[in-house]
């Protein structure tokens, strides 16, 4: 490599036969120094590993020109945790540098699909690095050159989930072309078997990861959500939760509690009525002419949460879980036929930047989550898990928040525990706790917020509707969250 003016200005450069004297002069004058064999830098201040890391691919290109970045490096898109970069070239070599180890395997140079990268380097195509990562490999330090079949399987599942069947067929077709060139026919047969199993055209016996097996069996699920659910399940299983008893029997207290459950649950979703007008809708059948659909939202929710027999019913298995969930949703959204009451969504939905579970993964994710729910013994733990699971999946076009809180309170009513109701003024705390769980798998705030809300409900006397309304008002329950007021805990009644 010639050391022209442009290269002298570069932070890293090589010394070769044509530049030895010029580089030696730069070193003597204190404007360059050696940081690796034949590798020099004009940076006289920072540590060698910092300089090399910042100029990673330029350094690789200088030291091993024309090589192909592949194996786990191409699949993961980064240097390994142990600092290794895996490449393929015309010879075998291991080169140790400060903060980096270049591991060059002997093999084919660029093939169809590989793309030019920085300098003279090439980046392996997706098909090539899938084949490479299916090769058996021995450990090198803390890392292996290939990530192995399990990780490849997981990557294929992700592609299938996001881009569908057609994309896996593209990968298989392209891999079939380059496999003989790379001498990786055996690895292609493995890849072909994995893709065939995921597309359900081959037996699934060779699949190993739960998500892949679920796809092959026709009941795929969102693995990231299941990981989140497991974090919540573990926290709840280890927690010592209170048992705030509440006698649920048909009568004024039950129906009053059901009314405020419906009223506040709809407020959270933006269906806002003065409480007296909402009471007229529920107890007197008064439907405002200008807002009939909104009125039916409150009335539909009350028809579930105010139904003693229905609220005592909890699921015993996957089939009854799905049946109860869809049945209750159909009642809640009865006044909005355009929202397809009781039918799982057919399009992806989202709230802000949060994208919920893909429609084709809804049922599988719910059923996997239900298995985690059943592993919990404490009824409050089950209720909290149930609510978050349904809210996180968002299985319907609309009404997901309401149905999640209905399913939660059904668990509590069935167990003889106080309901959890989120008053208007407490909305921000509730939403923030859910976001913390969704974004960081941290259940601490969620459980604390729900515990506070249940204790609040346990201190309200619901035996008289007007008295309950007055107590709630005195505690700021009806205030808007934007008023910057807090929910006050009432004295024990």
Residue pairs with C-beta under 8 A, 6 or more apart in sequence:
1 7
1 13
1 14
1 16
1 19
1 62
2 18
2 19
3 13
3 14
3 15
3 16
3 18
3 19
3 22
3 23
7 13
8 22
8 26
8 42
9 42
10 42
10 58
11 41
11 42
11 43
11 51
11 54
11 55
12 35
12 39
12 40
12 41
12 51
12 52
12 55
12 58
12 59
12 62
13 23
13 39
13 40
13 41
13 42
13 62
14 38
14 39
14 40
14 62
14 63
15 23
15 38
15 39
15 40
16 38
23 32
23 40
26 32
26 40
26 42
27 33
27 34
27 40
30 44
31 42
31 44
32 40
32 41
32 42
32 44
33 40
33 41
33 44
34 40
35 41
35 48
35 51
35 52
35 97
35 98
36 48
36 52
36 63
36 97
36 98
38 63
39 59
39 62
39 63
39 97
41 48
41 51
43 51
47 98
48 97
48 98
48 99
49 98
49 99
49 100
50 99
52 59
52 97
52 98
52 99
52 100
53 99
53 100
56 79
56 85
56 100
57 117
57 118
57 119
57 121
58 118
58 119
59 97
59 100
60 67
60 69
60 85
60 87
60 102
60 119
60 121
61 118
61 119
61 120
61 121
62 119
63 95
63 102
64 87
64 89
64 93
64 95
64 102
64 104
65 119
65 120
65 121
66 89
66 90
66 109
66 120
66 121
66 122
67 87
67 88
67 89
67 104
67 109
67 121
67 122
68 87
68 88
68 89
68 108
68 109
68 110
68 114
68 121
68 122
68 123
68 124
68 128
69 85
69 86
69 87
69 117
69 121
69 122
69 123
69 124
70 86
70 87
70 88
70 124
70 128
70 129
70 132
71 86
71 88
71 105
71 124
71 129
71 132
71 133
71 145
71 146
72 80
72 86
72 133
72 143
72 144
72 145
72 146
72 147
73 79
73 80
73 84
73 85
73 86
73 87
74 123
74 124
74 128
74 129
74 132
75 129
75 130
75 133
75 147
75 151
75 152
75 155
76 147
79 85
79 100
80 86
80 142
80 143
81 142
81 143
82 101
82 140
82 141
82 142
82 143
83 99
83 100
83 101
84 100
84 101
84 102
84 103
84 140
84 141
84 143
85 100
85 101
85 102
85 103
86 103
86 105
86 145
87 102
87 103
87 104
87 105
88 104
88 105
88 106
88 107
88 108
88 109
88 124
88 132
89 104
89 105
89 106
89 107
89 109
90 106
90 109
91 104
91 106
92 104
92 105
92 106
93 102
93 104
94 101
94 102
94 103
94 104
95 101
95 102
95 104
96 102
101 141
103 140
103 145
105 145
107 182
107 183
108 181
108 182
108 183
109 122
110 122
111 125
111 128
111 178
111 181
111 182
112 125
112 174
112 177
112 178
112 181
113 125
113 126
113 127
113 128
113 174
113 178
114 122
114 123
114 124
114 125
114 128
115 122
115 123
115 125
116 122
116 123
117 123
124 132
125 174
125 178
126 171
127 171
127 174
127 175
127 178
128 175
128 178
128 182
130 152
130 155
130 156
130 171
130 175
130 191
131 175
131 178
131 179
131 182
131 184
131 187
131 188
131 191
132 146
132 182
132 184
132 187
133 146
133 147
133 148
133 151
133 152
134 146
134 148
134 149
134 152
134 184
134 187
134 190
134 191
135 145
135 146
135 184
135 187
136 146
137 144
137 145
137 146
137 148
138 144
149 190
149 194
149 208
150 208
150 209
152 191
152 194
153 194
153 207
153 208
153 209
153 212
154 209
154 211
154 212
154 223
156 168
156 171
156 194
156 195
156 198
156 212
157 198
157 209
157 211
157 212
157 215
157 220
157 223
159 167
159 168
159 171
160 167
160 168
160 198
160 215
160 220
161 220
161 222
161 358
161 360
161 361
165 199
168 195
168 198
168 199
169 195
169 199
171 191
171 195
172 191
172 192
172 195
175 188
175 191
175 192
176 188
176 192
179 185
179 187
179 188
190 206
193 202
193 206
194 206
194 207
194 212
196 202
197 203
197 204
197 205
197 206
197 207
197 212
197 216
198 207
198 212
198 215
198 216
200 216
200 218
204 212
204 213
204 216
204 217
207 213
207 216
210 223
211 220
211 221
211 223
214 220
214 221
214 364
214 368
219 363
219 364
219 367
220 360
220 361
220 364
221 361
221 364
221 365
221 367
221 368
222 357
222 358
222 361
222 364
222 365
222 393
225 357
225 365
225 369
225 392
225 393
226 365
226 368
226 369
226 372
227 441
228 392
228 437
228 438
228 441
229 368
229 369
229 372
229 385
229 388
229 389
229 392
230 372
231 441
231 443
232 384
232 385
232 388
232 437
232 441
232 443
232 446
233 372
233 373
233 375
233 376
233 385
235 443
235 444
235 447
236 376
236 378
236 381
236 384
236 385
236 443
236 447
237 375
237 376
237 381
239 381
239 447
241 378
241 380
241 381
241 451
242 380
242 451
242 454
242 455
243 380
243 417
244 417
244 418
244 454
244 455
244 458
245 416
245 417
245 418
246 412
246 416
246 417
246 418
246 419
246 458
247 416
248 254
248 308
248 311
248 312
248 413
248 416
249 308
250 308
252 462
252 463
252 464
252 465
253 462
253 463
254 306
254 308
254 462
255 306
256 462
256 463
256 464
256 465
256 468
257 419
257 421
257 457
257 462
257 468
258 302
258 305
258 306
258 307
258 311
259 278
259 279
259 282
259 283
259 302
259 306
259 465
260 421
260 462
260 468
260 472
261 301
261 302
261 305
261 405
261 409
261 419
261 421
262 282
262 298
262 301
262 302
262 305
262 306
263 273
263 275
263 278
263 298
264 421
264 422
264 423
264 424
264 477
265 301
265 305
265 401
265 402
265 405
265 406
265 421
265 422
266 272
266 294
266 297
266 298
266 301
266 402
267 424
267 427
268 401
268 422
268 424
268 427
268 430
268 431
269 297
269 399
269 401
269 402
271 294
271 297
271 298
273 281
273 291
273 294
273 295
273 298
275 469
275 478
277 286
277 288
278 298
279 465
280 286
281 287
281 288
281 295
281 298
281 299
282 298
282 299
282 302
282 306
287 295
287 296
287 299
288 294
288 295
292 335
293 335
293 336
295 335
296 334
296 335
296 336
297 332
297 333
297 335
297 336
297 402
299 335
300 331
300 332
300 333
300 334
300 335
301 332
301 402
301 406
303 331
303 332
303 334
304 310
304 311
304 328
304 331
304 332
304 406
305 311
305 406
305 409
310 328
310 410
311 409
311 410
311 413
311 414
312 410
312 413
312 414
313 324
313 410
313 414
314 324
314 410
314 411
314 414
315 321
315 323
315 324
315 325
315 370
318 367
318 370
321 366
321 367
321 370
322 363
322 366
322 367
324 407
324 410
325 366
325 390
325 395
325 403
325 407
326 342
326 343
326 344
327 342
328 403
328 406
328 407
329 341
329 342
329 396
329 399
329 403
330 341
330 342
331 341
332 341
332 399
332 402
332 403
332 406
333 339
333 340
333 341
333 342
333 396
333 398
333 399
334 341
336 398
339 396
339 397
339 398
339 399
340 396
340 397
341 399
343 396
343 397
344 359
344 362
344 363
344 395
344 396
345 359
345 362
345 394
345 395
345 396
345 397
346 359
347 359
347 397
348 355
348 356
348 358
348 359
349 356
349 394
349 397
349 400
350 356
351 394
354 435
354 438
356 392
356 393
356 394
356 400
357 365
357 392
357 393
357 394
357 395
362 393
362 395
365 393
366 389
366 390
366 393
366 395
369 389
369 393
370 389
372 385
372 389
373 382
373 385
373 386
373 389
376 382
376 385
379 411
379 412
379 414
379 415
379 417
380 412
380 415
380 417
380 454
382 411
383 408
383 409
383 411
383 412
383 415
383 417
383 420
384 408
384 446
384 447
384 450
386 404
386 407
386 408
386 411
387 404
387 405
387 407
387 408
387 420
387 450
388 404
388 434
388 437
388 446
389 404
390 400
390 403
390 404
390 407
391 400
391 401
391 404
391 434
392 437
392 438
393 400
394 400
396 403
405 420
405 422
408 420
409 419
409 420
409 421
412 418
412 419
412 420
412 454
413 419
417 454
418 454
418 457
418 458
419 454
419 457
420 450
420 453
420 454
420 457
421 453
421 456
421 457
422 430
422 453
423 453
423 456
423 472
423 475
423 476
423 477
423 478
423 487
424 477
424 478
424 479
424 480
424 481
425 476
425 477
425 478
425 479
425 480
425 481
425 483
425 485
425 486
425 487
426 449
426 453
426 456
426 477
426 481
426 487
427 481
428 481
429 449
429 487
430 449
430 453
432 445
433 445
433 446
433 448
433 449
433 450
434 446
436 442
436 444
436 445
436 446
437 443
437 445
437 446
452 487
452 489
455 489
456 475
456 487
456 489
456 490
459 489
459 490
459 491
459 492
459 493
460 468
460 471
460 472
460 490
460 493
461 467
461 468
461 471
461 493
462 468
471 490
471 493
472 478
474 488
474 490
475 487
475 488
475 489
475 490
476 485
476 486
476 487
476 488
477 487
479 485
